[in-house]
Amino acid sequence: MIRLEAVGWTFPHADAPALRGIDLTVAAGELVVICGASGSGKSTLLRTMNGLIPHFSEGGVLTGSVTVGGLATAEVELDQLGLVTGTVLQHPRRQFFTDTVAQEIAFAMENFGLAPADIRARVGQLVAELPSTAGSAALRWLSGGLQQQVAIAAATAHRPRVVLFDEPSSNLASDAVGRLSAALASLKAQGLAVVVAEHRLRYLSGLADRVIVLRDGTVEAEWPAAEFQALPDAVLAEHGLRGEVRPAVLPPAEASGPSVAPEAGAGRSARPSGGQSGQPGAGHLPKAGAGLELEGVRCRLGGRLVLDLDRAVFPAGQVTAVRGPNGVGKSTLARIVTGLQKAEGTVRLGGRPLTRRARQRSSAIVMQDPQRQLFADSVRAEIELAASASSSKARPGARPPATAAVLDALDLADLAERHPLSLSGGQTQRLVVAAARLSGRGIVVFDEPSSGVDRRHLRSISNQIRAAAASPAAVLLISHDEDLLAQAADRHLTLQTP
Amino acid sequence: MPDALNPGLRGLDPRTGLALVVLVSAAVMSPTGLRFVPAAVALGAGLAVAERAWRRGGGLVLAAAGLWLGGWPLPAAWPGAVTAVVALACQFTIRLVACVGVGWHVIGQSSPTAMSAALRAWRAPRAIAVTLAVMLRFFPVVVGEARAVADAMRLRGLAGGRGLLRHPWLSLERFAVPMTAASLRATEDLSASAALRGLGSRRRPTAMFPLRFGAADLMLALAVAALAAASLAASALLAPWWLA
């Protein structure tokens, strides 16, 4: 179904090729996983399969041949390739072209000229397979998990023979990852060829037929599924792949209210329980006055109550994981504590109530899309800008870390003079994490800082998060990445729909 | 049939919306178009109320009222060069506000695919239909990215009046560069996804619900005709006081 022979690709104005000598075949009904470090060429390889390379990247050089469903991708029009392929991007909301679920699912079929009655029948069938809450809602109000399901339905509604996924689980909670896994199994059972570029491999272990590792644009290793599952962790680590990590076991944060999910075996509101594990910081709750406290915080968006906390404490010097399914108000909580979102209630830092403006001056955040947070013209200047903002507000005796040391710690030293906007996704993520750490603020929020980050760099990011907490700051770590939470978090606050 | 597939929820035909924008703009921006401004403002406010956009409806009426005060009573009460310039600006801006009030409703209520389908039904060239559809989808993306960059600047201490006054170009650059980059990346994903799903294809597109004029379109047409007639009658009967 997919055949790549000696494929190479060089982006316009690039010094070196992004892909070199790739040979790959994927049969109907087969699921192949492409993994590798950020910047290794996973997304680029997918783009050669759906024809975006070369049709959507003018000026590059494609060598070798790519055939999908019997079509040579370089020789046919993009819409012909669109008929045989479906593509699901990392951020589903970025690929939505319409406002409602039904319109989005119908979009490809309308453009490909299917009969209206057939479109309505197919849309009706796919909408019926979605949770009932999705059918009539506007796309922008759906949770990330539901948006992902709609994106899959929209990409497969016209019945393509090949489906390509670009890091589909990177922003999904565990329940949504379960639904993604079921969707992949269904596509495979229908005989479609499925290719998944991914960092998180655990949920694919029962589905994948082959695992391929890319490094610097070439195939570094390839294993059949059975062989891959038997690999020792040391081999996975050598290739920068994430192995089997058990879900992080963390003591609960001090919190109560309708938005707080009950602990297993406890009442509705979680209460501090002391240490449950050998996690750093567990077992001795700091005084509430030493960190960030929320009291009676309630927030409505579009008339809907999205967050309702009677009380929550985020101790300074500690990292509190904020968990919960997609759409329960985790990012809203982040916006409230950083002063970007109006809400009822009181927010105190170090025992002192803070206005929204004061919270903005006391906070730093790493957003889900870190490209929006790059303001300087080189990586070094970005670090220095963050450090200078910090030194102007530094606590007495605090000394910002040297720029060179930070760059080294994040594996960015070789890129110091590059423009931040020219970095790969993973490199950008690490740079913004470093800037947040250097900000010297009393509240630091990390919102999904490890999406698109491989195992090699996960450790450096968790070290930066720990360093931010030690500065000291109250750190909120919003993440579905159990690998990261196991390394970086001290306690957890799990949210639910209020 | 699921709610999502209920054609009864579609409201106005997008062709009615497009025709309305063209008609109102042509009437209000014509040399004698001031006489139609009150009717256009009333129409814009009425459409905002119909979609429960109370703030927009109220804002439109207040903006028009403010511009009317600046454009007519102000120079009458305080004749002078400054008030004359202000009055001239207000008299022009009030026309724009009237058009924006109607256009806002049409853009807000028309999905890119509906707009594209409307243009295709009118045999508009594919390049124009696709470009307009992409533009409609692009605006909310840019607005979203601009808000996010402004938030990030606020938290980094790079926003605020003092910085803007001391380093205006640097402040502008710090806002514009990441906003442009993030918007381009977001729209590249959007365009790539749309192109792969056949947008701009040479095939003849269809619509899940073929376009059809309905009762809502008829009611709007009658309301527009009544407002236009009332404007002409008012300008004739109330000549010294009516806008002209």
Contacts between the chains, C-beta under 8 A, distances in Angstrom:
chain1	res1	chain2	res2	distance
A	50	B	196	5.9
A	51	B	196	7.6
A	52	B	192	5.4
A	52	B	195	7.9
A	52	B	196	7.2
A	55	B	195	7.9
A	56	B	191	7.8
A	56	B	192	5.6
A	56	B	195	6.7
A	77	B	201	8.0
A	77	B	202	7.5
A	78	B	195	5.4
A	78	B	196	6.7
A	79	B	195	7.4
A	79	B	198	5.1
A	79	B	200	7.5
A	79	B	201	3.8
A	79	B	202	7.2
A	79	B	203	7.0
A	81	B	196	7.3
A	82	B	195	7.2
A	82	B	196	4.3
A	82	B	197	5.9
A	82	B	198	5.5
A	82	B	201	7.6
A	83	B	198	7.7
A	85	B	196	6.9
A	86	B	196	8.0
A	87	B	192	7.9
A	87	B	193	6.8
A	87	B	196	5.6
A	89	B	189	5.6
A	89	B	192	8.0
A	89	B	193	6.4
A	91	B	189	7.0
A	94	B	186	5.3
A	94	B	189	4.2
A	94	B	190	6.1
A	94	B	193	7.7
A	95	B	189	5.8
A	95	B	190	6.4
A	95	B	192	8.0
A	95	B	193	3.6
A	96	B	190	8.0
A	97	B	112	6.0
A	97	B	113	7.0
A	97	B	137	5.8
A	97	B	190	6.7
A	97	B	193	7.1
A	97	B	194	5.1
A	97	B	197	7.7
A	97	B	199	7.2
A	98	B	111	5.1
A	98	B	112	6.6
A	98	B	113	5.5
A	99	B	111	5.2
A	100	B	4	6.3
A	100	B	111	7.6
A	101	B	4	5.5
A	102	B	2	7.6
A	102	B	4	3.9
A	102	B	5	5.5
A	102	B	208	7.3
A	103	B	111	5.9
A	103	B	113	6.0
A	103	B	208	7.5
A	106	B	113	8.0
A	106	B	208	4.3
A	107	B	113	6.3
A	107	B	194	7.8
A	107	B	197	5.6
A	107	B	199	7.8
A	108	B	197	3.7
A	108	B	198	5.5
A	109	B	206	7.9
A	109	B	208	7.7
A	110	B	113	6.6
A	110	B	117	7.8
A	110	B	198	8.0
A	110	B	205	5.5
A	110	B	206	5.6
A	110	B	207	5.8
A	110	B	208	6.2
A	111	B	197	6.0
A	111	B	198	3.0
A	111	B	199	5.4
A	111	B	201	5.5
A	111	B	203	7.3
A	111	B	205	5.2
A	112	B	198	4.6
A	112	B	201	6.7
A	112	B	203	5.9
A	112	B	205	7.8
A	113	B	201	7.9
A	113	B	203	4.4
A	113	B	204	5.3
A	113	B	205	5.7
A	113	B	206	5.3
A	114	B	206	6.2
A	115	B	206	6.7
A	116	B	206	5.6
A	116	B	207	6.4
A	116	B	208	6.0
A	116	B	209	7.0
A	116	B	210	5.9
A	119	B	206	6.9
A	119	B	208	4.7
A	120	B	5	6.2
A	120	B	208	5.8
A	120	B	209	7.8
A	123	B	4	7.7
A	123	B	5	6.2
A	123	B	208	6.5
A	124	B	1	6.8
A	124	B	2	6.2
A	124	B	5	5.6
A	127	B	2	5.0
A	127	B	4	5.3
A	127	B	5	6.9
A	128	B	2	6.6
A	135	B	2	4.9
A	135	B	3	6.1
A	135	B	4	4.5
A	136	B	2	7.3
A	136	B	3	4.0
A	136	B	4	5.2
A	154	B	197	7.4
A	155	B	197	7.7
A	158	B	197	7.7
A	158	B	198	8.0
A	338	B	155	6.1
A	340	B	151	5.1
A	340	B	154	7.3
A	340	B	155	7.5
A	360	B	154	5.4
A	360	B	155	5.9
A	361	B	157	7.0
A	363	B	155	5.7
A	364	B	155	6.1
A	364	B	156	7.7
A	365	B	152	7.5
A	365	B	155	5.7
A	367	B	148	6.7
A	367	B	152	6.6
A	369	B	148	7.2
A	369	B	182	6.5
A	371	B	178	6.4
A	371	B	181	5.9
A	371	B	182	4.9
A	371	B	185	6.4
A	372	B	145	6.6
A	372	B	148	4.7
A	372	B	149	4.9
A	372	B	152	5.3
A	372	B	178	5.4
A	372	B	179	7.5
A	372	B	182	4.8
A	373	B	152	4.4
A	373	B	156	7.4
A	373	B	178	7.0
A	374	B	177	7.9
A	374	B	178	5.4
A	374	B	181	7.8
A	375	B	153	7.2
A	375	B	156	6.8
A	375	B	158	6.2
A	375	B	174	4.4
A	375	B	177	7.6
A	375	B	178	6.5
A	385	B	156	7.8
A	386	B	156	7.5
A	389	B	156	6.1
A	389	B	157	5.2
A	389	B	158	8.0
A	392	B	157	8.0
A	393	B	157	7.8
A	421	B	177	7.3
A	421	B	178	7.6
A	421	B	181	4.9
A	435	B	156	8.0
A	439	B	156	7.5
